Every structure is written in C-alpha cells, then in structure tokens.
Amino acid sequence: MTPKSAKKQHSAKNPHRNRQKPIPNRADVNAGGGRHNANKRPSHHGQDGTPTGKTAPKPPQNGYFIWGRHAVFAALANPDRRVQQLYVAADSADALETEIGHLDQQRQNDTPTPQMIERARLDGIGGAGEKAVHQGMAAAVWPLDPPHLDDFLAGLVVSQDMAANPDSVSPVRLLLLDQLSDPRNVGAIMRSARAFGVAGLITTFRNAAEENGVLARTASGALDHVPLIRVVNLARAIEQLQNNGFLVAGLAGEGDVEVGALAAHQQLAIMLGAEGSGLRRLSRDHCDMLVRININDDAESLNVSNAAAIALYAASLYRAD
C-alpha cells in the first residue's frame, strides 16, 4: 500500500475562514458594510487627527502577516489563501486598489477593504527586533492548507498526462527539503523554485521552517504559487516518489556525479540538506544518486539556497533524446 503523509492541519470548519456575503461591487462597500463612493480611499482607522502611536497591528489567532508588494499581491491572487485584513500606507493605496481590481469578482467579494495605516506601525509587524520591509502594505492571513502528497502526485499525473503518454510529457521538477529550518533559506529556495517551474516542494511537519511572514517575504510571492507539501516521514515520501517514476538526487559535496547530470532526467526530485549538517544518513541512503556542485578548493561551501538555484538551472537544461 502506498504510504500516506499527514492529514491536512486546517479544518474546513475553521471559525476564522474569511468568507463574506457576496456583494455587487467591492469598490462600493466600506469596512463596516455601508456603501460609499467608488473613488473613496481605504478606511482610515485611528487617523482622525489624534496620534495613533507606533504599535503594530496584531495578526489573527493562528495566523501571521505577509508584507511586501509581490507577497501581498500573490496572496490576494491565490483563491486558497484566507485573508483576514489588509493594511496599506497612503502612498501605496492606489497600487493595492488597482491590484484588487484585477481579481475576479468572487475574489474581490472575499477580500476585506484595506485599512489605512501609518508606515511606522507597519514597521513592527515582523516581530521584535525585525523591521519589516513592507513597501507600504501588509496582509493578515492564515496559513495555507498543505496538500496531501497522494493528492498532489495524482494531480501531477492528470495535468501532465503521464499515464497516457509517459515519454512525451514535459520535464517535472520537485524539491525535497531535509530539515531546513531557516525561513529565509526556504523562502529563497521557493523563489528559485518558481523561477524554474518547480511543481512543488516537499518538507516535513517537524524540524522544518514554519510558514510565516519572513518566509513569505523572502519568497517574494512564490509561497502562494508553488505548493508546499508537508509529510511525517521524508524517507517514505522519497519511496513514494520513486514508485511514481521520479529519480531522487541528493545534493552533497562528495557526490558521485556532477550537477550537470540532473539534466538527463525527465521526472526529477532534488533533495537539499539542512544548513551546515547537510543530508541525513537515512536520506542519503534513499537517494538514487548523490550530486555535487564543483566549487573552488579554497571555498568552504555554498549557501543551500544558492546551491538549489544552481541545481535547478542545471536541471532546466533537460533535452529529450
């Protein structure tokens, strides 16, 4: 029997789901539900002429903030992303309103009216000691429901028509993350993954980076474009990929073959090890091959996100025989 990954973590009955009653025209409704002129600015909470202070707004329970234009716009465009509230500085309000206007009508109906906020208050949404580079906007959101690995692979088969024409499909690339815990590294890897058309990233529930604002900001919108699948046991997930026709290649400094070998494989999963320690022994043993990136002898190593970008570029050079 095919091993299963963990169940979805968010119930469809989550009381925080952001589902509002459909409205005829989003631009005609303010935050309190009353109608207003379509050209009116977003609501000014706390901006009635009295100082508001510098306290940052709070994210929803079990949620977090996404900030920066690319990340916020990607979250709005993702119908699976639940948005509790939008915050925008005065000089970014037009850009946000324009982006909302590009969404389909149902998504516009589900999108909360942006609240005007001082930039100084947005600076603090990244947490203690972290000044958020927010570009004047932020979205308070809940995490995405991670796809089940079985469902994800079934969707790949359908979208690529692998079962009917296994030799004629486009190359498929996946990434496996073996206990990568730094959200900045994972975010940077996701950004490269989107750039090179990676179908999905697979990581674990434990000892892995959480979905949060730092990851989303570093990913620059890729978090809402590239599926992030979480599993209980990475070794079993590797076996499942292999049973579905994927070759699994682990990146390691002592790899047997050079990174250029990745271009030879149509269905490929590249595994990246944790910062510093690299791939775990069990993960190595499950790989079909270990791949190295040749660097100068006097250089110690590459950052894992840089190594991921190099490997994905090498894999992108695939040419069918």
ZALOKOL-706015 format. One record per residue (C-alpha): residue in one letter; x, z, y; chain. Coordinates in steps of 0.001 Angstrom, whole numbers. Last residue first. Layout:
N
<node 'A', <X, Z, Y>, 'A'>,
...
END
This chain:
321
<node 'D', <16652, -26524, 12210>, 'A'>,
<node 'A', <14573, -24623, 14800>, 'A'>,
<node 'R', <16607, -23569, 17834>, 'A'>,
<node 'Y', <16877, -19976, 18921>, 'A'>,
<node 'L', <18713, -19410, 22215>, 'A'>,
<node 'S', <16335, -16575, 23086>, 'A'>,
<node 'A', <18062, -14349, 20511>, 'A'>,
<node 'A', <21265, -14401, 22563>, 'A'>,
<node 'Y', <19312, -13522, 25707>, 'A'>,
<node 'L', <17575, -10706, 23870>, 'A'>,
<node 'A', <20903, -9323, 22654>, 'A'>,
<node 'I', <22411, -9414, 26143>, 'A'>,
<node 'A', <19351, -7706, 27682>, 'A'>,
<node 'A', <19344, -5018, 24989>, 'A'>,
<node 'A', <23043, -4316, 25507>, 'A'>,
<node 'N', <22386, -3823, 29217>, 'A'>,
<node 'S', <19567, -1376, 28413>, 'A'>,
<node 'V', <21817, 492, 25981>, 'A'>,
<node 'N', <24595, 936, 28539>, 'A'>,
<node 'L', <27647, -850, 27231>, 'A'>,
<node 'S', <30648, 809, 25635>, 'A'>,
<node 'E', <34174, 2184, 26102>, 'A'>,
<node 'A', <35836, -716, 27886>, 'A'>,
<node 'D', <39603, -1078, 27283>, 'A'>,
<node 'D', <39053, -3337, 24282>, 'A'>,
<node 'N', <36952, -5760, 26317>, 'A'>,
<node 'I', <33479, -6380, 24929>, 'A'>,
<node 'N', <32146, -8075, 21786>, 'A'>,
<node 'I', <28473, -7366, 21190>, 'A'>,
<node 'R', <27979, -6294, 17585>, 'A'>,
<node 'V', <25220, -6957, 15066>, 'A'>,
<node 'L', <24327, -4964, 11975>, 'A'>,
<node 'M', <22299, -6757, 9300>, 'A'>,
<node 'D', <19138, -6377, 7236>, 'A'>,
<node 'C', <18658, -2921, 8713>, 'A'>,
<node 'H', <17269, -70, 6604>, 'A'>,
<node 'D', <20619, 1633, 6058>, 'A'>,
<node 'R', <21299, 1594, 9775>, 'A'>,
<node 'S', <18028, 3403, 10489>, 'A'>,
<node 'L', <18818, 6068, 7899>, 'A'>,
<node 'R', <22256, 6650, 9433>, 'A'>,
<node 'R', <20911, 6977, 12970>, 'A'>,
<node 'L', <21632, 4217, 15448>, 'A'>,
<node 'G', <23643, 5029, 18552>, 'A'>,
<node 'S', <24905, 8519, 19382>, 'A'>,
<node 'G', <25542, 7977, 23111>, 'A'>,
<node 'E', <22107, 6785, 24241>, 'A'>,
<node 'A', <19934, 6387, 21162>, 'A'>,
<node 'G', <20115, 3265, 19035>, 'A'>,
<node 'L', <18628, -173, 19576>, 'A'>,
<node 'M', <16890, -2195, 16860>, 'A'>,
<node 'I', <16283, -5929, 17182>, 'A'>,
<node 'A', <13276, -7329, 15314>, 'A'>,
<node 'L', <13387, -11054, 14516>, 'A'>,
<node 'Q', <10967, -13642, 13232>, 'A'>,
<node 'Q', <12601, -17048, 13787>, 'A'>,
<node 'H', <16195, -16135, 13031>, 'A'>,
<node 'A', <19291, -18154, 13893>, 'A'>,
<node 'A', <19557, -16980, 17500>, 'A'>,
<node 'L', <20500, -13463, 16384>, 'A'>,
<node 'A', <23850, -14735, 15103>, 'A'>,
<node 'G', <25079, -14927, 18707>, 'A'>,
<node 'V', <25368, -11128, 18671>, 'A'>,
<node 'E', <28463, -11256, 16497>, 'A'>,
<node 'V', <28351, -10282, 12849>, 'A'>,
<node 'D', <29443, -7267, 10802>, 'A'>,
<node 'G', <28513, -4666, 13406>, 'A'>,
<node 'E', <31054, -2008, 14375>, 'A'>,
<node 'G', <29716, -1589, 17918>, 'A'>,
<node 'A', <26174, -1407, 16588>, 'A'>,
<node 'L', <22967, -3278, 17396>, 'A'>,
<node 'G', <20608, -3242, 14420>, 'A'>,
<node 'A', <19032, -6434, 13131>, 'A'>,
<node 'V', <15700, -6431, 11317>, 'A'>,
<node 'L', <14589, -9760, 9843>, 'A'>,
<node 'F', <10840, -10041, 10069>, 'A'>,
<node 'G', <8707, -11593, 7320>, 'A'>,
<node 'N', <5774, -9184, 7170>, 'A'>,
<node 'N', <7322, -7059, 4422>, 'A'>,
<node 'Q', <10361, -6711, 6670>, 'A'>,
<node 'L', <8168, -5424, 9486>, 'A'>,
<node 'Q', <6568, -2881, 7163>, 'A'>,
<node 'E', <9964, -1749, 5944>, 'A'>,
<node 'I', <11071, -1222, 9537>, 'A'>,
<node 'A', <7897, 766, 10245>, 'A'>,
<node 'R', <8691, 2938, 7240>, 'A'>,
<node 'A', <12129, 3663, 8668>, 'A'>,
<node 'L', <10626, 4423, 12084>, 'A'>,
<node 'N', <8354, 7178, 10792>, 'A'>,
<node 'V', <5543, 8508, 12990>, 'A'>,
<node 'V', <4904, 5293, 14885>, 'A'>,
<node 'R', <4409, 4359, 18531>, 'A'>,
<node 'I', <3692, 831, 19743>, 'A'>,
<node 'L', <4482, -107, 23337>, 'A'>,
<node 'P', <2734, -3408, 24093>, 'A'>,
<node 'V', <4463, -5521, 26775>, 'A'>,
<node 'H', <2385, -6332, 29877>, 'A'>,
<node 'D', <1305, -2970, 31319>, 'A'>,
<node 'L', <4713, -1369, 30781>, 'A'>,
<node 'A', <6355, -4538, 32151>, 'A'>,
<node 'G', <5190, -3787, 35704>, 'A'>,
<node 'S', <8573, -2923, 37197>, 'A'>,
<node 'A', <9874, -1285, 34001>, 'A'>,
<node 'T', <11845, 1142, 36170>, 'A'>,
<node 'R', <8643, 2217, 37954>, 'A'>,
<node 'A', <6728, 2595, 34683>, 'A'>,
<node 'L', <9468, 4672, 33056>, 'A'>,
<node 'V', <9744, 6939, 36101>, 'A'>,
<node 'G', <5956, 7240, 36334>, 'A'>,
<node 'N', <5451, 8378, 32769>, 'A'>,
<node 'E', <5064, 7156, 29201>, 'A'>,
<node 'E', <7196, 9560, 27226>, 'A'>,
<node 'A', <10697, 8653, 26094>, 'A'>,
<node 'A', <11334, 9246, 22410>, 'A'>,
<node 'N', <12247, 12199, 20241>, 'A'>,
<node 'R', <8734, 12298, 18771>, 'A'>,
<node 'F', <5993, 9659, 18892>, 'A'>,
<node 'T', <8355, 6966, 17674>, 'A'>,
<node 'T', <9249, 3543, 19040>, 'A'>,
<node 'I', <8160, -57, 18591>, 'A'>,
<node 'L', <8358, -2536, 21449>, 'A'>,
<node 'G', <6191, -5671, 21532>, 'A'>,
<node 'A', <5960, -9459, 21691>, 'A'>,
<node 'V', <9248, -9940, 23542>, 'A'>,
<node 'G', <8978, -12846, 25986>, 'A'>,
<node 'F', <12498, -12739, 27412>, 'A'>,
<node 'A', <11615, -11411, 30877>, 'A'>,
<node 'R', <9070, -9006, 29406>, 'A'>,
<node 'A', <11640, -7485, 27103>, 'A'>,
<node 'S', <14151, -7272, 29947>, 'A'>,
<node 'R', <11698, -5129, 31935>, 'A'>,
<node 'M', <10910, -3100, 28828>, 'A'>,
<node 'I', <14614, -2381, 28349>, 'A'>,
<node 'A', <14863, -1182, 31962>, 'A'>,
<node 'G', <11888, 1131, 31397>, 'A'>,
<node 'V', <13427, 2474, 28189>, 'A'>,
<node 'N', <16698, 3165, 29987>, 'A'>,
<node 'R', <14924, 4848, 32878>, 'A'>,
<node 'P', <12699, 6850, 30523>, 'A'>,
<node 'D', <15755, 8358, 28773>, 'A'>,
<node 'S', <14701, 9405, 25263>, 'A'>,
<node 'L', <15763, 6545, 23015>, 'A'>,
<node 'Q', <15135, 7873, 19503>, 'A'>,
<node 'D', <15605, 4584, 17618>, 'A'>,
<node 'L', <13895, 1946, 19750>, 'A'>,
<node 'L', <12772, -1142, 17825>, 'A'>,
<node 'L', <12388, -4387, 19758>, 'A'>,
<node 'L', <10343, -7387, 18683>, 'A'>,
<node 'R', <10979, -11120, 19006>, 'A'>,
<node 'V', <8835, -13944, 17648>, 'A'>,
<node 'P', <10161, -17517, 17518>, 'A'>,
<node 'S', <7404, -20105, 17987>, 'A'>,
<node 'V', <5435, -21021, 14906>, 'A'>,
<node 'S', <6135, -24140, 12858>, 'A'>,
<node 'D', <7540, -22751, 9632>, 'A'>,
<node 'P', <4842, -20161, 8938>, 'A'>,
<node 'N', <1991, -22634, 9475>, 'A'>,
<node 'A', <-1235, -21183, 8061>, 'A'>,
<node 'A', <-196, -17532, 7787>, 'A'>,
<node 'M', <1832, -17507, 10979>, 'A'>,
<node 'D', <-977, -18754, 13223>, 'A'>,
<node 'Q', <952, -17262, 16166>, 'A'>,
<node 'S', <-2038, -15508, 17691>, 'A'>,
<node 'V', <-3581, -14600, 14334>, 'A'>,
<node 'V', <-396, -13361, 12711>, 'A'>,
<node 'L', <563, -11475, 15861>, 'A'>,
<node 'G', <-2827, -9766, 15959>, 'A'>,
<node 'A', <-2379, -8565, 12384>, 'A'>,
<node 'L', <1014, -7163, 13366>, 'A'>,
<node 'F', <-503, -5205, 16268>, 'A'>,
<node 'D', <-3412, -3949, 14186>, 'A'>,
<node 'D', <-1091, -2617, 11489>, 'A'>,
<node 'L', <1230, -1079, 14083>, 'A'>,
<node 'H', <-1641, 790, 15754>, 'A'>,
<node 'P', <-1675, 43, 19479>, 'A'>,
<node 'P', <-685, 2856, 21854>, 'A'>,
<node 'D', <-3628, 3964, 24040>, 'A'>,
<node 'L', <-2344, 3619, 27585>, 'A'>,
<node 'P', <-1509, 6738, 29532>, 'A'>,
<node 'W', <-3920, 7942, 32255>, 'A'>,
<node 'V', <-3581, 6808, 35843>, 'A'>,
<node 'A', <-3071, 7901, 39454>, 'A'>,
<node 'A', <-1979, 4724, 41246>, 'A'>,
<node 'A', <614, 4560, 44012>, 'A'>,
<node 'M', <1296, 2594, 47173>, 'A'>,
<node 'G', <3625, 2450, 50177>, 'A'>,
<node 'Q', <6681, 860, 48609>, 'A'>,
<node 'H', <6785, 3781, 46128>, 'A'>,
<node 'V', <10479, 4553, 45824>, 'A'>,
<node 'A', <9635, 8079, 44672>, 'A'>,
<node 'K', <11852, 10866, 45948>, 'A'>,
<node 'E', <12661, 12951, 42875>, 'A'>,
<node 'G', <13839, 16535, 43406>, 'A'>,
<node 'A', <10618, 17970, 42001>, 'A'>,
<node 'G', <8177, 15297, 40917>, 'A'>,
<node 'G', <7889, 11545, 41454>, 'A'>,
<node 'I', <4772, 12009, 43602>, 'A'>,
<node 'G', <6791, 13568, 46429>, 'A'>,
<node 'D', <7472, 10520, 48584>, 'A'>,
<node 'L', <3752, 9703, 48586>, 'A'>,
<node 'R', <3140, 12567, 50993>, 'A'>,
<node 'A', <5751, 11258, 53415>, 'A'>,
<node 'R', <4151, 7817, 53272>, 'A'>,
<node 'E', <947, 9261, 54703>, 'A'>,
<node 'I', <-2203, 8443, 52755>, 'A'>,
<node 'M', <-5116, 6002, 52897>, 'A'>,
<node 'Q', <-7373, 6220, 49854>, 'A'>,
<node 'P', <-7947, 3070, 47830>, 'A'>,
<node 'T', <-11493, 2470, 46519>, 'A'>,
<node 'P', <-11549, 3039, 42774>, 'A'>,
<node 'T', <-11237, 19, 40461>, 'A'>,
<node 'D', <-13963, -387, 37831>, 'A'>,
<node 'N', <-16031, -2784, 39966>, 'A'>,
<node 'Q', <-12893, -4794, 40735>, 'A'>,
<node 'R', <-12205, -5012, 37021>, 'A'>,
<node 'Q', <-15701, -6332, 36421>, 'A'>,
<node 'Q', <-15377, -8876, 39234>, 'A'>,
<node 'D', <-12106, -10395, 38067>, 'A'>,
<node 'L', <-9031, -9270, 39956>, 'A'>,
<node 'H', <-7621, -11328, 42853>, 'A'>,
<node 'G', <-9427, -9206, 45444>, 'A'>,
<node 'I', <-7591, -6145, 44178>, 'A'>,
<node 'E', <-4309, -7872, 45051>, 'A'>,
<node 'T', <-5507, -8662, 48560>, 'A'>,
<node 'E', <-6641, -5058, 49074>, 'A'>,
<node 'L', <-3218, -3815, 47964>, 'A'>,
<node 'A', <-1360, -6165, 50301>, 'A'>,
<node 'D', <-3623, -5256, 53222>, 'A'>,
<node 'A', <-3164, -1524, 52672>, 'A'>,
<node 'S', <647, -1609, 52589>, 'A'>,
<node 'D', <1315, -739, 56250>, 'A'>,
<node 'A', <-1333, 1988, 56237>, 'A'>,
<node 'A', <52, 3792, 53193>, 'A'>,
<node 'V', <-1878, 3467, 49937>, 'A'>,
<node 'Y', <-3281, 5759, 47276>, 'A'>,
<node 'L', <-5335, 4554, 44321>, 'A'>,
<node 'Q', <-7370, 6848, 42082>, 'A'>,
<node 'Q', <-8390, 7462, 38464>, 'A'>,
<node 'V', <-7083, 4244, 36923>, 'A'>,
<node 'R', <-7626, 3585, 33216>, 'A'>,
<node 'R', <-5374, 767, 31979>, 'A'>,
<node 'D', <-6890, -1360, 29237>, 'A'>,
<node 'P', <-8062, -4019, 31710>, 'A'>,
<node 'N', <-4429, -4557, 32822>, 'A'>,
<node 'A', <-4424, -6278, 36234>, 'A'>,
<node 'L', <-4613, -2957, 38092>, 'A'>,
<node 'A', <-1663, -1562, 36136>, 'A'>,
<node 'A', <368, -4717, 36835>, 'A'>,
<node 'F', <-364, -4403, 40573>, 'A'>,
<node 'V', <732, -760, 40555>, 'A'>,
<node 'A', <3985, -1488, 38703>, 'A'>,
<node 'H', <4906, -4503, 40826>, 'A'>,
<node 'R', <4040, -2744, 44073>, 'A'>,
<node 'G', <5781, 591, 43488>, 'A'>,
<node 'W', <4235, 3736, 42016>, 'A'>,
<node 'I', <2531, 4820, 38797>, 'A'>,
<node 'F', <1429, 8441, 38836>, 'A'>,
<node 'Y', <611, 10614, 35828>, 'A'>,
<node 'G', <-2144, 11625, 33436>, 'A'>,
<node 'N', <-3002, 14488, 31098>, 'A'>,
<node 'Q', <-5127, 16008, 33878>, 'A'>,
<node 'P', <-5237, 13577, 36776>, 'A'>,
<node 'P', <-2218, 13229, 39076>, 'A'>,
<node 'K', <-1843, 15522, 42105>, 'A'>,
<node 'P', <-1388, 14382, 45688>, 'A'>,
<node 'A', <1942, 15155, 47389>, 'A'>,
<node 'T', <2058, 17936, 49945>, 'A'>,
<node 'K', <3592, 16784, 53218>, 'A'>,
<node 'G', <1152, 18315, 55676>, 'A'>,
<node 'T', <-2197, 16803, 56625>, 'A'>,
<node 'P', <-1900, 17280, 60372>, 'A'>,
<node 'T', <-5217, 17007, 62203>, 'A'>,
<node 'G', <-6407, 13732, 63770>, 'A'>,
<node 'D', <-8960, 12861, 61077>, 'A'>,
<node 'Q', <-6399, 11673, 58566>, 'A'>,
<node 'G', <-7126, 14029, 55648>, 'A'>,
<node 'H', <-8573, 11263, 53518>, 'A'>,
<node 'H', <-8604, 7978, 55412>, 'A'>,
<node 'S', <-10816, 5612, 53386>, 'A'>,
<node 'P', <-9468, 2096, 52907>, 'A'>,
<node 'R', <-9789, -186, 55963>, 'A'>,
<node 'K', <-13078, -1835, 56871>, 'A'>,
<node 'N', <-13293, -5601, 56646>, 'A'>,
<node 'A', <-16117, -5568, 54081>, 'A'>,
<node 'N', <-18233, -3366, 56358>, 'A'>,
<node 'H', <-19600, -290, 54648>, 'A'>,
<node 'R', <-21948, 746, 51873>, 'A'>,
<node 'G', <-22046, 4290, 50588>, 'A'>,
<node 'G', <-20605, 5273, 47189>, 'A'>,
<node 'G', <-18422, 8081, 48490>, 'A'>,
<node 'A', <-15193, 6125, 48100>, 'A'>,
<node 'N', <-16540, 3185, 50084>, 'A'>,
<node 'V', <-18573, 220, 48876>, 'A'>,
<node 'D', <-18884, -3245, 50400>, 'A'>,
<node 'A', <-15495, -4549, 49228>, 'A'>,
<node 'R', <-16463, -3876, 45626>, 'A'>,
<node 'N', <-19320, -6339, 45762>, 'A'>,
<node 'P', <-22376, -6180, 43503>, 'A'>,
<node 'I', <-21560, -2808, 41981>, 'A'>,
<node 'P', <-21142, -1959, 38313>, 'A'>,
<node 'K', <-21521, 1760, 37535>, 'A'>,
<node 'Q', <-18146, 3395, 37207>, 'A'>,
<node 'R', <-15952, 3741, 34146>, 'A'>,
<node 'N', <-12731, 5590, 34616>, 'A'>,
<node 'R', <-12423, 7488, 31365>, 'A'>,
<node 'H', <-11629, 11119, 32098>, 'A'>,
<node 'P', <-14101, 12577, 29603>, 'A'>,
<node 'N', <-12223, 10897, 26755>, 'A'>,
<node 'K', <-14960, 9706, 24405>, 'A'>,
<node 'A', <-12978, 6668, 23312>, 'A'>,
<node 'S', <-10476, 9177, 22046>, 'A'>,
<node 'H', <-6855, 8947, 23038>, 'A'>,
<node 'Q', <-3991, 9501, 20609>, 'A'>,
<node 'K', <-4400, 6483, 18397>, 'A'>,
<node 'K', <-3570, 7184, 14776>, 'A'>,
<node 'A', <-22, 7386, 13521>, 'A'>,
<node 'S', <1662, 4569, 11648>, 'A'>,
<node 'K', <458, 3411, 8289>, 'A'>,
<node 'P', <2401, 2400, 5234>, 'A'>,
<node 'T', <1274, -786, 3459>, 'A'>,
<node 'M', <0, 0, 0>, 'A'>,
END
